């Protein structure tokens, strides 16, 4: 019942239903509604145009077109009804049986349907009509039989899916009778798709019946049907083109209404379906952001925190990410982000997801951004190269690359910088390669894009790049497709693609998260090695302290769209000032004590719309006091090279 | 590759047997038989029985089917009950028209449908909604009616195209193109609407894939991303839809050839159906099944080309 209400709440579908019902009822009660006798000839009004006497005009024999349409609807709609009845009577039981019992019947029926799909329906109908009389019944029965394959497939699929549900499995194992399982658990799931298929099929049946009637394979004249009226009108198109219009438009209208009803039922059922079974929805969510757990429970590399972070001597003295919006960029930095604020959604209802983020990356330096899922770290990385995706935009702040402000650049100019000056190593290596092109072609396209060279040199460069990222046998690899690669190989290809334009800054967004633990370390070693050899700067976005320690010299910690702390990596890890950083480090699985539960941060990251005015972490913070929530908390330098966004940072120092 | 061919062969033989067997069974179910039809009311019982024997109708159904099948394998599909022309010659004279009609419609559907789908996917907004509405109208109107409207407007009123009839390409290429233009558009109209919608969905799905973002990150031009990468990936589902649509196009030739009086197989089968000329109907049904089988192979091979993922087992 809920679906019925959901259906009629859609204005388009409800209107379509009303129009279709009106046409059908008018045909059924044609003897009451029709203004004239459909067969009555009146030569005085032959070929009359629409007027008071004949609303839709009259044909060459002076018969009233409107009345003929109403009576003709009986023939056409009866024909369609026959086809639909056969369609449902065959498709539903066969589909239920095949989907529920499987086995031999399913095997045979599915093969038969596959063959049925390849039969040109009209030809078989011609055979039937040539053999039997040219009435409607035989041809419409044929159409119903040949069409039922599509309903069979839908019902079979739905039944199989429903039979896989745990409660149905349980009911079966408890020995509940098949009939009651079908009635109680399976039929409620299939009636929606059945109605959708049936309305769409009935639209097709009306079109086919009209076509047959047009060819003369329907009722014998003078009795009208919609198709035969088009056929009669077609003989006089040069003299009386109007007579063509009413039957064609009427068929078009009812077919369109049936199509809209089908769409409406589909929408209504899927909407109420998700209410009934909320679990179904998870699959449609975008992968990456929302799917991952809130706490950094993903196992990190068995890395590297025992090895001291590779902080360069001057790292600590560099001014950290403390300056506010509008401040000048660091003169010697290759990348300076100032007061970056990013929002998604329409301007009148936008949601800010990144607030006032500032940091610098020097030439050849590695800087990290660390945080939980939903902290906004990936958004920061993507907004640097102008790839926020639909609905995302920088609403204030600047991004300077080599002194050039990027957020103000037109898209075409920004595209020139991507790949050539700043390149991106994406998160999921296997989904970020184009599945339809070979590795060689994909890399060659990027190489050609950045410097035009003869074919042979491009190929040599492709091989060089593949060797550079440590892939064996690059000559055979160029002919492979992405699905033939392992995750680790695919990520090396991703890095080769990023290096193709000889960029000066590499942005690595969770470069190892999607990989096996054993492969993660290899990729980290490769990145560090490449940085040593090619001297480019790297911005690493990660939730993994092991990756940070391995690759970066300095890092900013992000929480709920803000940088909460920024420091050289060793200070950050060993002397964190922000209670959030401390909690994040404590939640690192590598610090867990054996036998004790894995530490985690209580509570969850708030959705951007729920961020408080004050400290974003206050709702989850053990040290929070009323002042924390009173107003925005500034990021301020606590000691040289180390800044923090916390009112209680002093008490946080261990 | 071999598996693909083997599967195609099995499916094809099944389809051909099903179509020809079905035709045969249906014919045998008919009230009266060919001998009675030929003789009409006048023939005596002796004449009738003699003709039955001559036509082999006294044999049981499987034997008759087997005989017919053996004849078909030799290229002999019987002869028309009325004109006594061999069915194979009738078919050979007309198959070219039908093939050109279907191929032309398929090309128009693929090019126009994908172009509209691309426009709709990239423009969204008001233009996208307009295209959606047009596509809804395109699927809903009866194509034979649309063809008649085209004839009325473009041929009768504006005299841009011939009203009916066919010009063989050997006579005049431009005349041939003009005589095929309206039939091709008529046959294609519904398909364009379906493919436009499918292409819109396929292209939108591809534009949301991670690899598109990665390509942008590598500095690949938007033109190459859309027309090279996205289009090739969207071609995978579209090939399947186009393959199924082809079968519908063969059905559609029956109506379209009748409207435009084209001398093709569709027109032949309509004429034979009206006269109950069963050998011709049987022959044409088999030839249509053969054309479907052939196009299925082409579609399978094409699918193989556009989708590298099924190439390696």
Interface residues (C-beta under 8 A of the other chain):
Chain A: X111 X114 X115 X117 X118 X119 X120 X121 X122 X123 X124 X126 X127 X128 X129 X130 X131 X132 X203 X207 X210 X211 X214 X215 X216 X217 X227 X230 X233 X234 X237 X238 X241 X244 X247 X248 X251 X252 X253 X255 X256 X259 X260 X385 X387 X389 X415 X416 X417 X418 X419 X420 X423 X424 X426 X427 X428 X431 X432 X433 X434 X435 X436 X437 X438 X445 X446 X449 X450 X481 X483 X484 X494 X497 X498 X500 X501
Chain B: X11 X14 X15 X18 X19 X22 X23 X26 X27 X29 X30 X136 X137 X139 X140 X141 X142 X144 X145 X146 X148 X149 X151 X152 X156 X209 X210 X211 X213 X214 X215 X216 X217 X218 X219 X220 X221 X222 X224 X228 X229 X232 X233 X236 X244 X247 X248 X250 X251 X252 X254 X255 X258 X259 X269 X270 X272 X273 X274 X276 X277 X278 X281 X282 X284 X285 X288 X289 X292 X293 X296 X306 X307 X308 X309 X311 X312
